[in-house]
Amino acid sequence: MAGLAESGSNPDVGLLFEINGLAEAAPTWFDRIMEYVGEYGLPLAIVVMGLWCLVRVRRLGQQGLADRESVVASVAAIAWMPVAALLAVIVNIPIRGFVERPRPFLTHQGLEVLVEGKEDYSFVSDHATLAMAMAVALFLAHRKFGVLAIVLAFLAGVSRVYMGVHYPTDVAGGFALGTAVALLLSPVAMAALTPLVGWLGRVPGIGWLLLGDVAREDGSAARAAEPVAGERPAGRGGARDLAA
């Protein structure tokens, strides 16, 4: 892995300088915005989308458009977002240690570095891994929001190259790792998270926070109703039925 650790391929380095060159040409105020958006804003936006999906699922239960079983399955799917992100970052720890690729600004002169203090290994990008893992997990729970989250995760990865702290292949590797963890471990995660959410749903206070009024075991809060515009009633399909 010495070649990858010391330098990138020519296309990789060339694309790095092309994207990072935009930062050098941009005004200072725009670079400051990109610094905060790339470091915090885009991953946080994906988290907010997940929280909004949780609110939406609880609302469907409140309106009687979803029974307790479906709400539990959907909340479990949304809960997979942070768990998938955490697992993906943990998996990345030995990968970074094995590849040992220095940050691009430590190897190549002339880069515009917007974020200081990034001197750990570069491959794979934690930001790209975390953002894509959350986005793909959200896609499994809610298709429309998931597609938007994947777009935001892609922009988060590109911003790392723009800021001069990662090679494009670092970001591509992060996308692949985050996607693999979120997709491949999803069946096992749902098998574990669904009964856990169901159990927490019976805990006073926590149950209402997670499931809303359908937290009660008898599901008496759910009432028969006609679907509202743009919604589908949820059945035993759980997260898939609640995804718009």
ChimeraX attribute file (.defattr): number of C-alpha atoms within 10 A of each C-alpha:
attribute: neighborCount
match mode: 1-to-1
recipient: residues
	/A:1	9
	/A:2	9
	/A:3	10
	/A:4	14
	/A:5	18
	/A:6	16
	/A:7	17
	/A:8	19
	/A:9	11
	/A:10	9
	/A:11	11
	/A:12	14
	/A:13	16
	/A:14	14
	/A:15	15
	/A:16	25
	/A:17	21
	/A:18	12
	/A:19	19
	/A:20	26
	/A:21	18
	/A:22	14
	/A:23	24
	/A:24	17
	/A:25	10
	/A:26	10
	/A:27	10
	/A:28	11
	/A:29	9
	/A:30	10
	/A:31	20
	/A:32	15
	/A:33	12
	/A:34	20
	/A:35	19
	/A:36	13
	/A:37	17
	/A:38	24
	/A:39	18
	/A:40	13
	/A:41	16
	/A:42	23
	/A:43	23
	/A:44	14
	/A:45	16
	/A:46	25
	/A:47	19
	/A:48	12
	/A:49	17
	/A:50	27
	/A:51	14
	/A:52	13
	/A:53	21
	/A:54	23
	/A:55	16
	/A:56	13
	/A:57	27
	/A:58	27
	/A:59	18
	/A:60	24
	/A:61	25
	/A:62	18
	/A:63	19
	/A:64	23
	/A:65	25
	/A:66	30
	/A:67	26
	/A:68	29
	/A:69	19
	/A:70	24
	/A:71	33
	/A:72	29
	/A:73	25
	/A:74	31
	/A:75	25
	/A:76	26
	/A:77	26
	/A:78	26
	/A:79	23
	/A:80	26
	/A:81	27
	/A:82	18
	/A:83	16
	/A:84	28
	/A:85	26
	/A:86	18
	/A:87	17
	/A:88	25
	/A:89	23
	/A:90	12
	/A:91	15
	/A:92	22
	/A:93	14
	/A:94	11
	/A:95	14
	/A:96	19
	/A:97	14
	/A:98	13
	/A:99	18
	/A:100	19
	/A:101	24
	/A:102	22
	/A:103	22
	/A:104	24
	/A:105	17
	/A:106	12
	/A:107	13
	/A:108	12
	/A:109	8
	/A:110	11
	/A:111	20
	/A:112	19
	/A:113	20
	/A:114	18
	/A:115	15
	/A:116	9
	/A:117	6
	/A:118	14
	/A:119	12
	/A:120	12
	/A:121	20
	/A:122	23
	/A:123	28
	/A:124	28
	/A:125	26
	/A:126	25
	/A:127	25
	/A:128	29
	/A:129	33
	/A:130	28
	/A:131	32
	/A:132	35
	/A:133	34
	/A:134	32
	/A:135	33
	/A:136	28
	/A:137	29
	/A:138	31
	/A:139	25
	/A:140	22
	/A:141	30
	/A:142	22
	/A:143	17
	/A:144	12
	/A:145	21
	/A:146	22
	/A:147	16
	/A:148	16
	/A:149	27
	/A:150	23
	/A:151	16
	/A:152	20
	/A:153	28
	/A:154	19
	/A:155	17
	/A:156	26
	/A:157	30
	/A:158	21
	/A:159	25
	/A:160	28
	/A:161	26
	/A:162	29
	/A:163	27
	/A:164	24
	/A:165	28
	/A:166	27
	/A:167	34
	/A:168	24
	/A:169	22
	/A:170	24
	/A:171	26
	/A:172	19
	/A:173	19
	/A:174	27
	/A:175	26
	/A:176	15
	/A:177	23
	/A:178	31
	/A:179	25
	/A:180	18
	/A:181	23
	/A:182	27
	/A:183	16
	/A:184	10
	/A:185	14
	/A:186	19
	/A:187	11
	/A:188	9
	/A:189	18
	/A:190	19
	/A:191	12
	/A:192	12
	/A:193	22
	/A:194	21
	/A:195	14
	/A:196	13
	/A:197	24
	/A:198	22
	/A:199	14
	/A:200	19
	/A:201	23
	/A:202	16
	/A:203	14
	/A:204	11
	/A:205	12
	/A:206	14
	/A:207	19
	/A:208	17
	/A:209	16
	/A:210	23
	/A:211	27
	/A:212	23
	/A:213	20
	/A:214	28
	/A:215	31
	/A:216	18
	/A:217	13
	/A:218	10
	/A:219	16
	/A:220	13
	/A:221	18
	/A:222	20
	/A:223	15
	/A:224	12
	/A:225	11
	/A:226	12
	/A:227	15
	/A:228	11
	/A:229	6
	/A:230	6
	/A:231	14
	/A:232	16
	/A:233	18
	/A:234	25
	/A:235	17
	/A:236	14
	/A:237	12
	/A:238	22
	/A:239	24
	/A:240	19
	/A:241	19
	/A:242	25
	/A:243	21
	/A:244	13
